[in-house]
Amino acid sequence: MRAIVDTSVIVDLRKIDPSQLPSQPAITAVTLAELSDGPAAARDPAERAARMADLQDIEHRFQAIPFDDDAARRYGQLAALLRAAGRSPRPRRLDLMIAATASVLDLPLYTRNPKDFIGLETMLEVIGV
């Protein structure tokens, strides 16, 4: 099964039992952007090098799905759902962009943080791992 895995899954990939993941995991360009910030945020040179190696491995293993016009439109719809559920979309912007991409492609979203997506159930299948 093809599905989107969010940044939280990629960060913890080595800790997750592969049987809990989709057989065809995909990432979004938003996840790639979040991961690209990791090496720059590391203060220790050894940690920076390790994060760069991890980033290069992810870039090699996954073709990132772009955040396109359809996903941008869906983002607005998902943000409206969050507001209707009494939640602010502001602190969840990147999560919403990943969710919008999954929603537009009608793919489930695998995450370590399913609570971040409460209120979106009518437009997105979220699977916690």
Buried (B, 14 or more C-beta within 10 A) or exposed (E): EEBBBBBBBBBEBEEBEEEEBBEEBBBBBBBBBBBBEBBEEBEEEEEBEBBBEBBEEBBEEBEBBEBEEEBEEBBEBBBEBBEEEEBEBEEBEBBBBBBBBBBBBEBBBBBBBBEBBEBBEEBBBBBBB
